[in-house]
């Protein structure tokens, strides 16, 4: 069985790869789309920080 943190990383990295692929495929050049990707990746980083250290990042 795959450990949970490794499984979470695989799921989130797959989602982010799909976001980046879709942005290139459909030629989205809007700042809102890339801002949404950055916000999504930031939320993932906060999730893993909270999971590792037990508190929210500053």
PDB file of N, H, CA, C and O in Angstrom:
ATOM      1  N   UNK A   1       0.841  -1.190   0.000  1.00  0.00           N
ATOM      2  CA  UNK A   1       0.000   0.000   0.000  1.00  0.00           C
ATOM      3  C   UNK A   1       0.884   1.250   0.000  1.00  0.00           C
ATOM      4  O   UNK A   1       1.924   1.280   0.658  1.00  0.00           O
ATOM      5  N   UNK A   2       0.475   2.259  -0.725  1.00  0.00           N
ATOM      6  H   UNK A   2      -0.370   2.234  -1.260  1.00  0.00           H
ATOM      7  CA  UNK A   2       1.244   3.499  -0.841  1.00  0.00           C
ATOM      8  C   UNK A   2       1.005   4.354   0.398  1.00  0.00           C
ATOM      9  O   UNK A   2      -0.145   4.548   0.790  1.00  0.00           O
ATOM     10  N   UNK A   3       2.074   4.877   1.033  1.00  0.00           N
ATOM     11  H   UNK A   3       3.009   4.719   0.715  1.00  0.00           H
ATOM     12  CA  UNK A   3       1.880   5.761   2.190  1.00  0.00           C
ATOM     13  C   UNK A   3       1.061   6.992   1.817  1.00  0.00           C
ATOM     14  O   UNK A   3       1.122   7.469   0.683  1.00  0.00           O
ATOM     15  N   UNK A   4       0.303   7.497   2.767  1.00  0.00           N
ATOM     16  H   UNK A   4       0.254   7.110   3.688  1.00  0.00           H
ATOM     17  CA  UNK A   4      -0.615   8.608   2.504  1.00  0.00           C
ATOM     18  C   UNK A   4       0.082   9.868   1.996  1.00  0.00           C
ATOM     19  O   UNK A   4      -0.395  10.443   1.018  1.00  0.00           O
ATOM     20  N   UNK A   5       1.192  10.340   2.602  1.00  0.00           N
ATOM     21  H   UNK A   5       1.579   9.872   3.396  1.00  0.00           H
ATOM     22  CA  UNK A   5       1.821  11.560   2.070  1.00  0.00           C
ATOM     23  C   UNK A   5       2.278  11.394   0.617  1.00  0.00           C
ATOM     24  O   UNK A   5       2.172  12.325  -0.182  1.00  0.00           O
ATOM     25  N   UNK A   6       2.781  10.214   0.285  1.00  0.00           N
ATOM     26  H   UNK A   6       2.867   9.458   0.935  1.00  0.00           H
ATOM     27  CA  UNK A   6       3.221   9.983  -1.087  1.00  0.00           C
ATOM     28  C   UNK A   6       2.020   9.982  -2.029  1.00  0.00           C
ATOM     29  O   UNK A   6       2.099  10.513  -3.137  1.00  0.00           O
ATOM     30  N   UNK A   7       0.916   9.391  -1.596  1.00  0.00           N
ATOM     31  H   UNK A   7       0.852   8.959  -0.696  1.00  0.00           H
ATOM     32  CA  UNK A   7      -0.295   9.366  -2.407  1.00  0.00           C
ATOM     33  C   UNK A   7      -0.839  10.775  -2.606  1.00  0.00           C
ATOM     34  O   UNK A   7      -1.259  11.128  -3.708  1.00  0.00           O
ATOM     35  N   UNK A   8      -0.835  11.589  -1.540  1.00  0.00           N
ATOM     36  H   UNK A   8      -0.495  11.302  -0.645  1.00  0.00           H
ATOM     37  CA  UNK A   8      -1.283  12.978  -1.651  1.00  0.00           C
ATOM     38  C   UNK A   8      -0.429  13.739  -2.656  1.00  0.00           C
ATOM     39  O   UNK A   8      -0.954  14.490  -3.477  1.00  0.00           O
ATOM     40  N   UNK A   9       0.882  13.547  -2.594  1.00  0.00           N
ATOM     41  H   UNK A   9       1.309  12.937  -1.927  1.00  0.00           H
ATOM     42  CA  UNK A   9       1.781  14.239  -3.513  1.00  0.00           C
ATOM     43  C   UNK A   9       1.494  13.836  -4.953  1.00  0.00           C
ATOM     44  O   UNK A   9       1.485  14.682  -5.848  1.00  0.00           O
ATOM     45  N   UNK A  10       1.261  12.554  -5.177  1.00  0.00           N
ATOM     46  H   UNK A  10       1.268  11.867  -4.451  1.00  0.00           H
ATOM     47  CA  UNK A  10       0.975  12.075  -6.536  1.00  0.00           C
ATOM     48  C   UNK A  10      -0.321  12.684  -7.051  1.00  0.00           C
ATOM     49  O   UNK A  10      -0.385  13.122  -8.200  1.00  0.00           O
ATOM     50  N   UNK A  11      -1.352  12.716  -6.216  1.00  0.00           N
ATOM     51  H   UNK A  11      -1.300  12.361  -5.283  1.00  0.00           H
ATOM     52  CA  UNK A  11      -2.645  13.267  -6.629  1.00  0.00           C
ATOM     53  C   UNK A  11      -2.517  14.748  -6.950  1.00  0.00           C
ATOM     54  O   UNK A  11      -2.966  15.194  -8.005  1.00  0.00           O
ATOM     55  N   UNK A  12      -1.907  15.517  -6.049  1.00  0.00           N
ATOM     56  H   UNK A  12      -1.541  15.155  -5.191  1.00  0.00           H
ATOM     57  CA  UNK A  12      -1.805  16.961  -6.253  1.00  0.00           C
ATOM     58  C   UNK A  12      -0.895  17.312  -7.421  1.00  0.00           C
ATOM     59  O   UNK A  12      -1.173  18.258  -8.158  1.00  0.00           O
ATOM     60  N   UNK A  13       0.187  16.565  -7.598  1.00  0.00           N
ATOM     61  H   UNK A  13       0.413  15.797  -7.000  1.00  0.00           H
ATOM     62  CA  UNK A  13       1.067  16.863  -8.732  1.00  0.00           C
ATOM     63  C   UNK A  13       0.375  16.527 -10.052  1.00  0.00           C
ATOM     64  O   UNK A  13       0.571  17.222 -11.049  1.00  0.00           O
ATOM     65  N   UNK A  14      -0.430  15.469 -10.062  1.00  0.00           N
ATOM     66  H   UNK A  14      -0.589  14.905  -9.252  1.00  0.00           H
ATOM     67  CA  UNK A  14      -1.183  15.131 -11.268  1.00  0.00           C
ATOM     68  C   UNK A  14      -2.176  16.228 -11.613  1.00  0.00           C
ATOM     69  O   UNK A  14      -2.315  16.603 -12.777  1.00  0.00           O
ATOM     70  N   UNK A  15      -2.867  16.741 -10.605  1.00  0.00           N
ATOM     71  H   UNK A  15      -2.754  16.436  -9.659  1.00  0.00           H
ATOM     72  CA  UNK A  15      -3.829  17.818 -10.832  1.00  0.00           C
ATOM     73  C   UNK A  15      -3.128  19.058 -11.374  1.00  0.00           C
ATOM     74  O   UNK A  15      -3.625  19.698 -12.301  1.00  0.00           O
ATOM     75  N   UNK A  16      -1.973  19.402 -10.798  1.00  0.00           N
ATOM     76  H   UNK A  16      -1.569  18.883 -10.045  1.00  0.00           H
ATOM     77  CA  UNK A  16      -1.269  20.596 -11.269  1.00  0.00           C
ATOM     78  C   UNK A  16      -0.741  20.408 -12.692  1.00  0.00           C
ATOM     79  O   UNK A  16      -0.732  21.358 -13.475  1.00  0.00           O
ATOM     80  N   UNK A  17      -0.302  19.198 -13.035  1.00  0.00           N
ATOM     81  H   UNK A  17      -0.309  18.427 -12.399  1.00  0.00           H
ATOM     82  CA  UNK A  17       0.147  18.933 -14.407  1.00  0.00           C
ATOM     83  C   UNK A  17      -1.017  19.082 -15.379  1.00  0.00           C
ATOM     84  O   UNK A  17      -0.850  19.627 -16.470  1.00  0.00           O
ATOM     85  N   UNK A  18      -2.198  18.600 -14.988  1.00  0.00           N
ATOM     86  H   UNK A  18      -2.333  18.158 -14.102  1.00  0.00           H
ATOM     87  CA  UNK A  18      -3.383  18.738 -15.842  1.00  0.00           C
ATOM     88  C   UNK A  18      -3.712  20.213 -16.047  1.00  0.00           C
ATOM     89  O   UNK A  18      -4.019  20.630 -17.164  1.00  0.00           O
ATOM     90  N   UNK A  19      -3.648  21.014 -14.963  1.00  0.00           N
ATOM     91  H   UNK A  19      -3.399  20.675 -14.056  1.00  0.00           H
ATOM     92  CA  UNK A  19      -3.910  22.450 -15.091  1.00  0.00           C
ATOM     93  C   UNK A  19      -2.943  23.093 -16.082  1.00  0.00           C
ATOM     94  O   UNK A  19      -3.359  23.872 -16.939  1.00  0.00           O
ATOM     95  N   UNK A  20      -1.664  22.771 -15.968  1.00  0.00           N
ATOM     96  H   UNK A  20      -1.327  22.138 -15.271  1.00  0.00           H
ATOM     97  CA  UNK A  20      -0.676  23.370 -16.858  1.00  0.00           C
ATOM     98  C   UNK A  20      -0.868  22.896 -18.297  1.00  0.00           C
ATOM     99  O   UNK A  20      -0.686  23.677 -19.231  1.00  0.00           O
ATOM    100  N   UNK A  21      -1.230  21.639 -18.484  1.00  0.00           N
ATOM    101  H   UNK A  21      -1.378  21.005 -17.725  1.00  0.00           H
ATOM    102  CA  UNK A  21      -1.469  21.115 -19.831  1.00  0.00           C
ATOM    103  C   UNK A  21      -2.682  21.787 -20.465  1.00  0.00           C
ATOM    104  O   UNK A  21      -2.642  22.180 -21.631  1.00  0.00           O
ATOM    105  N   UNK A  22      -3.761  21.919 -19.693  1.00  0.00           N
ATOM    106  H   UNK A  22      -3.793  21.601 -18.745  1.00  0.00           H
ATOM    107  CA  UNK A  22      -4.979  22.545 -20.216  1.00  0.00           C
ATOM    108  C   UNK A  22      -4.704  23.995 -20.590  1.00  0.00           C
ATOM    109  O   UNK A  22      -5.198  24.478 -21.608  1.00  0.00           O
ATOM    110  N   UNK A  23      -3.918  24.691 -19.773  1.00  0.00           N
ATOM    111  H   UNK A  23      -3.516  24.298 -18.946  1.00  0.00           H
ATOM    112  CA  UNK A  23      -3.624  26.091 -20.083  1.00  0.00           C
ATOM    113  C   UNK A  23      -2.854  26.211 -21.391  1.00  0.00           C
ATOM    114  O   UNK A  23      -3.081  27.154 -22.149  1.00  0.00           O
ATOM    115  N   UNK A  24      -1.951  25.279 -21.673  1.00  0.00           N
ATOM    116  H   UNK A  24      -1.766  24.513 -21.058  1.00  0.00           H
ATOM    117  CA  UNK A  24      -1.209  25.315 -22.923  1.00  0.00           C
ATOM    118  C   UNK A  24      -2.041  24.875 -24.110  1.00  0.00           C
ATOM    119  O   UNK A  24      -1.869  25.387 -25.217  1.00  0.00           O
ATOM    120  N   UNK A  25      -2.940  23.932 -23.889  1.00  0.00           N
ATOM    121  H   UNK A  25      -3.080  23.516 -22.991  1.00  0.00           H
ATOM    122  CA  UNK A  25      -3.752  23.399 -24.978  1.00  0.00           C
ATOM    123  C   UNK A  25      -4.754  24.422 -25.489  1.00  0.00           C
ATOM    124  O   UNK A  25      -4.903  24.599 -26.698  1.00  0.00           O
ATOM    125  N   UNK A  26      -5.431  25.085 -24.588  1.00  0.00           N
ATOM    126  H   UNK A  26      -5.311  24.941 -23.606  1.00  0.00           H
ATOM    127  CA  UNK A  26      -6.473  26.017 -24.990  1.00  0.00           C
ATOM    128  C   UNK A  26      -5.957  27.439 -25.162  1.00  0.00           C
ATOM    129  O   UNK A  26      -6.730  28.343 -25.480  1.00  0.00           O
ATOM    130  N   UNK A  27      -4.662  27.648 -24.956  1.00  0.00           N
ATOM    131  H   UNK A  27      -4.034  26.914 -24.698  1.00  0.00           H
ATOM    132  CA  UNK A  27      -4.071  28.952 -25.198  1.00  0.00           C
ATOM    133  C   UNK A  27      -4.585  30.038 -24.275  1.00  0.00           C
ATOM    134  O   UNK A  27      -4.706  31.194 -24.681  1.00  0.00           O
ATOM    135  N   UNK A  28      -4.889  29.678 -23.039  1.00  0.00           N
ATOM    136  H   UNK A  28      -4.791  28.739 -22.710  1.00  0.00           H
ATOM    137  CA  UNK A  28      -5.369  30.679 -22.082  1.00  0.00           C
ATOM    138  C   UNK A  28      -4.215  31.619 -21.740  1.00  0.00           C
ATOM    139  O   UNK A  28      -3.217  31.204 -21.151  1.00  0.00           O
ATOM    140  N   UNK A  29      -4.361  32.864 -22.108  1.00  0.00           N
ATOM    141  H   UNK A  29      -5.172  33.201 -22.587  1.00  0.00           H
ATOM    142  CA  UNK A  29      -3.319  33.847 -21.824  1.00  0.00           C
ATOM    143  C   UNK A  29      -3.765  34.833 -20.754  1.00  0.00           C
ATOM    144  O   UNK A  29      -3.054  35.792 -20.456  1.00  0.00           O
ATOM    145  N   UNK A  30      -4.923  34.603 -20.183  1.00  0.00           N
ATOM    146  H   UNK A  30      -5.501  33.824 -20.425  1.00  0.00           H
ATOM    147  CA  UNK A  30      -5.432  35.560 -19.206  1.00  0.00           C
ATOM    148  C   UNK A  30      -4.685  35.421 -17.884  1.00  0.00           C
ATOM    149  O   UNK A  30      -4.285  34.325 -17.494  1.00  0.00           O
ATOM    150  N   UNK A  31      -4.505  36.538 -17.211  1.00  0.00           N
ATOM    151  H   UNK A  31      -4.830  37.429 -17.528  1.00  0.00           H
ATOM    152  CA  UNK A  31      -3.826  36.537 -15.921  1.00  0.00           C
ATOM    153  C   UNK A  31      -4.644  35.815 -14.863  1.00  0.00           C
ATOM    154  O   UNK A  31      -4.083  35.229 -13.938  1.00  0.00           O
ATOM    155  N   UNK A  32      -5.961  35.852 -14.991  1.00  0.00           N
ATOM    156  H   UNK A  32      -6.417  36.329 -15.743  1.00  0.00           H
ATOM    157  CA  UNK A  32      -6.821  35.205 -13.994  1.00  0.00           C
ATOM    158  C   UNK A  32      -6.576  33.707 -13.953  1.00  0.00           C
ATOM    159  O   UNK A  32      -6.583  33.109 -12.877  1.00  0.00           O
ATOM    160  N   UNK A  33      -6.361  33.093 -15.108  1.00  0.00           N
ATOM    161  H   UNK A  33      -6.356  33.579 -15.982  1.00  0.00           H
ATOM    162  CA  UNK A  33      -6.153  31.648 -15.154  1.00  0.00           C
ATOM    163  C   UNK A  33      -4.854  31.276 -14.447  1.00  0.00           C
ATOM    164  O   UNK A  33      -4.828  30.341 -13.647  1.00  0.00           O
ATOM    165  N   UNK A  34      -3.777  32.001 -14.738  1.00  0.00           N
ATOM    166  H   UNK A  34      -3.798  32.760 -15.388  1.00  0.00           H
ATOM    167  CA  UNK A  34      -2.500  31.699 -14.101  1.00  0.00           C
ATOM    168  C   UNK A  34      -2.519  32.056 -12.618  1.00  0.00           C
ATOM    169  O   UNK A  34      -1.871  31.386 -11.814  1.00  0.00           O
ATOM    170  N   UNK A  35      -3.242  33.089 -12.254  1.00  0.00           N
ATOM    171  H   UNK A  35      -3.768  33.633 -12.908  1.00  0.00           H
ATOM    172  CA  UNK A  35      -3.395  33.433 -10.843  1.00  0.00           C
ATOM    173  C   UNK A  35      -4.111  32.304 -10.105  1.00  0.00           C
ATOM    174  O   UNK A  35      -3.760  31.994  -8.967  1.00  0.00           O
ATOM    175  N   UNK A  36      -5.099  31.693 -10.732  1.00  0.00           N
ATOM    176  H   UNK A  36      -5.384  31.946 -11.657  1.00  0.00           H
ATOM    177  CA  UNK A  36      -5.814  30.572 -10.117  1.00  0.00           C
ATOM    178  C   UNK A  36      -4.882  29.382  -9.916  1.00  0.00           C
ATOM    179  O   UNK A  36      -4.964  28.698  -8.896  1.00  0.00           O
ATOM    180  N   UNK A  37      -3.999  29.129 -10.875  1.00  0.00           N
ATOM    181  H   UNK A  37      -3.932  29.685 -11.703  1.00  0.00           H
ATOM    182  CA  UNK A  37      -3.037  28.033 -10.732  1.00  0.00           C
ATOM    183  C   UNK A  37      -2.090  28.312  -9.572  1.00  0.00           C
ATOM    184  O   UNK A  37      -1.817  27.422  -8.768  1.00  0.00           O
ATOM    185  N   UNK A  38      -1.586  29.546  -9.478  1.00  0.00           N
ATOM    186  H   UNK A  38      -1.808  30.270 -10.132  1.00  0.00           H
ATOM    187  CA  UNK A  38      -0.672  29.902  -8.398  1.00  0.00           C
ATOM    188  C   UNK A  38      -1.363  29.783  -7.045  1.00  0.00           C
ATOM    189  O   UNK A  38      -0.770  29.287  -6.088  1.00  0.00           O
ATOM    190  N   UNK A  39      -2.605  30.232  -6.960  1.00  0.00           N
ATOM    191  H   UNK A  39      -3.087  30.635  -7.738  1.00  0.00           H
ATOM    192  CA  UNK A  39      -3.363  30.109  -5.711  1.00  0.00           C
ATOM    193  C   UNK A  39      -3.570  28.643  -5.338  1.00  0.00           C
ATOM    194  O   UNK A  39      -3.482  28.279  -4.165  1.00  0.00           O
ATOM    195  N   UNK A  40      -3.844  27.811  -6.328  1.00  0.00           N
ATOM    196  H   UNK A  40      -3.916  28.107  -7.281  1.00  0.00           H
ATOM    197  CA  UNK A  40      -4.050  26.389  -6.081  1.00  0.00           C
ATOM    198  C   UNK A  40      -2.771  25.744  -5.553  1.00  0.00           C
ATOM    199  O   UNK A  40      -2.811  24.998  -4.574  1.00  0.00           O
ATOM    200  N   UNK A  41      -1.646  26.024  -6.190  1.00  0.00           N
ATOM    201  H   UNK A  41      -1.614  26.630  -6.985  1.00  0.00           H
ATOM    202  CA  UNK A  41      -0.373  25.463  -5.739  1.00  0.00           C
ATOM    203  C   UNK A  41       0.014  25.996  -4.368  1.00  0.00           C
ATOM    204  O   UNK A  41       0.618  25.275  -3.574  1.00  0.00           O
ATOM    205  N   UNK A  42      -0.324  27.249  -4.080  1.00  0.00           N
ATOM    206  H   UNK A  42      -0.815  27.834  -4.725  1.00  0.00           H
ATOM    207  CA  UNK A  42      -0.061  27.822  -2.767  1.00  0.00           C
ATOM    208  C   UNK A  42      -0.887  27.122  -1.695  1.00  0.00           C
ATOM    209  O   UNK A  42      -0.400  26.881  -0.590  1.00  0.00           O
ATOM    210  N   UNK A  43      -2.129  26.795  -2.018  1.00  0.00           N
ATOM    211  H   UNK A  43      -2.525  26.991  -2.916  1.00  0.00           H
ATOM    212  CA  UNK A  43      -2.981  26.074  -1.068  1.00  0.00           C
ATOM    213  C   UNK A  43      -2.423  24.683  -0.785  1.00  0.00           C
ATOM    214  O   UNK A  43      -2.493  24.201   0.345  1.00  0.00           O
ATOM    215  N   UNK A  44      -1.870  24.041  -1.807  1.00  0.00           N
ATOM    216  H   UNK A  44      -1.813  24.432  -2.726  1.00  0.00           H
ATOM    217  CA  UNK A  44      -1.257  22.726  -1.610  1.00  0.00           C
ATOM    218  C   UNK A  44      -0.046  22.843  -0.694  1.00  0.00           C
ATOM    219  O   UNK A  44       0.140  22.020   0.202  1.00  0.00           O
ATOM    220  N   UNK A  45       0.781  23.870  -0.917  1.00  0.00           N
ATOM    221  H   UNK A  45       0.629  24.539  -1.645  1.00  0.00           H
ATOM    222  CA  UNK A  45       1.956  24.076  -0.072  1.00  0.00           C
ATOM    223  C   UNK A  45       1.545  24.326   1.375  1.00  0.00           C
ATOM    224  O   UNK A  45       2.171  23.796   2.293  1.00  0.00           O
ATOM    225  N   UNK A  46       0.504  25.126   1.591  1.00  0.00           N
ATOM    226  H   UNK A  46      -0.004  25.557   0.846  1.00  0.00           H
ATOM    227  CA  UNK A  46       0.010  25.371   2.946  1.00  0.00           C
ATOM    228  C   UNK A  46      -0.495  24.083   3.585  1.00  0.00           C
ATOM    229  O   UNK A  46      -0.275  23.849   4.773  1.00  0.00           O
ATOM    230  N   UNK A  47      -1.171  23.249   2.798  1.00  0.00           N
ATOM    231  H   UNK A  47      -1.350  23.440   1.832  1.00  0.00           H
ATOM    232  CA  UNK A  47      -1.688  21.979   3.306  1.00  0.00           C
ATOM    233  C   UNK A  47      -0.548  21.093   3.798  1.00  0.00           C
ATOM    234  O   UNK A  47      -0.616  20.538   4.894  1.00  0.00           O
ATOM    235  N   UNK A  48       0.506  20.962   2.979  1.00  0.00           N
ATOM    236  H   UNK A  48       0.561  21.413   2.088  1.00  0.00           H
ATOM    237  CA  UNK A  48       1.620  20.114   3.374  1.00  0.00           C
ATOM    238  C   UNK A  48       2.386  20.713   4.551  1.00  0.00           C
ATOM    239  O   UNK A  48       2.870  19.966   5.401  1.00  0.00           O
ATOM    240  N   UNK A  49       2.508  22.027   4.626  1.00  0.00           N
ATOM    241  H   UNK A  49       2.115  22.634   3.935  1.00  0.00           H
ATOM    242  CA  UNK A  49       3.168  22.666   5.761  1.00  0.00           C
ATOM    243  C   UNK A  49       2.399  22.365   7.041  1.00  0.00           C
ATOM    244  O   UNK A  49       2.990  22.005   8.059  1.00  0.00           O
ATOM    245  N   UNK A  50       1.077  22.515   6.983  1.00  0.00           N
ATOM    246  H   UNK A  50       0.597  22.807   6.156  1.00  0.00           H
ATOM    247  CA  UNK A  50       0.242  22.238   8.147  1.00  0.00           C
ATOM    248  C   UNK A  50       0.347  20.770   8.540  1.00  0.00           C
ATOM    249  O   UNK A  50       0.379  20.437   9.724  1.00  0.00           O
ATOM    250  N   UNK A  51       0.400  19.898   7.542  1.00  0.00           N
ATOM    251  H   UNK A  51       0.374  20.168   6.579  1.00  0.00           H
ATOM    252  CA  UNK A  51       0.478  18.466   7.825  1.00  0.00           C
ATOM    253  C   UNK A  51       1.818  18.087   8.448  1.00  0.00           C
ATOM    254  O   UNK A  51       1.873  17.215   9.315  1.00  0.00           O
ATOM    255  N   UNK A  52       2.894  18.733   8.015  1.00  0.00           N
ATOM    256  H   UNK A  52       2.850  19.441   7.311  1.00  0.00           H
ATOM    257  CA  UNK A  52       4.218  18.416   8.552  1.00  0.00           C
ATOM    258  C   UNK A  52       4.453  19.023   9.929  1.00  0.00           C
ATOM    259  O   UNK A  52       4.964  18.351  10.825  1.00  0.00           O
ATOM    260  N   UNK A  53       4.080  20.304  10.105  1.00  0.00           N
ATOM    261  H   UNK A  53       3.665  20.850   9.378  1.00  0.00           H
ATOM    262  CA  UNK A  53       4.440  21.015  11.320  1.00  0.00           C
ATOM    263  C   UNK A  53       3.281  21.211  12.287  1.00  0.00           C
ATOM    264  O   UNK A  53       3.505  21.620  13.426  1.00  0.00           O
ATOM    265  N   UNK A  54       2.060  20.936  11.874  1.00  0.00           N
ATOM    266  H   UNK A  54       1.878  20.604  10.949  1.00  0.00           H
ATOM    267  CA  UNK A  54       0.915  21.016  12.772  1.00  0.00           C
ATOM    268  C   UNK A  54       0.409  22.416  13.039  1.00  0.00           C
ATOM    269  O   UNK A  54      -0.455  22.601  13.896  1.00  0.00           O
ATOM    270  N   UNK A  55       0.922  23.405  12.331  1.00  0.00           N
ATOM    271  H   UNK A  55       1.624  23.255  11.634  1.00  0.00           H
ATOM    272  CA  UNK A  55       0.433  24.777  12.488  1.00  0.00           C
ATOM    273  C   UNK A  55       0.415  25.437  11.115  1.00  0.00           C
ATOM    274  O   UNK A  55       1.097  25.004  10.186  1.00  0.00           O
ATOM    275  N   UNK A  56      -0.376  26.487  11.013  1.00  0.00           N
ATOM    276  H   UNK A  56      -0.930  26.839  11.768  1.00  0.00           H
ATOM    277  CA  UNK A  56      -0.445  27.164   9.720  1.00  0.00           C
ATOM    278  C   UNK A  56       0.807  28.007   9.495  1.00  0.00           C
ATOM    279  O   UNK A  56       1.393  28.506  10.455  1.00  0.00           O
ATOM    280  N   UNK A  57       1.224  28.173   8.238  1.00  0.00           N
ATOM    281  H   UNK A  57       0.747  27.768   7.458  1.00  0.00           H
ATOM    282  CA  UNK A  57       2.413  28.991   7.965  1.00  0.00           C
ATOM    283  C   UNK A  57       2.153  30.463   8.242  1.00  0.00           C
ATOM    284  O   UNK A  57       1.017  30.934   8.174  1.00  0.00           O
ATOM    285  N   UNK A  58       3.214  31.171   8.551  1.00  0.00           N
ATOM    286  H   UNK A  58       4.137  30.789   8.606  1.00  0.00           H
ATOM    287  CA  UNK A  58       3.085  32.615   8.846  1.00  0.00           C
ATOM    288  C   UNK A  58       2.867  33.403   7.581  1.00  0.00           C
ATOM    289  O   UNK A  58       2.736  34.626   7.631  1.00  0.00           O
TER     290      UNK A  58
END
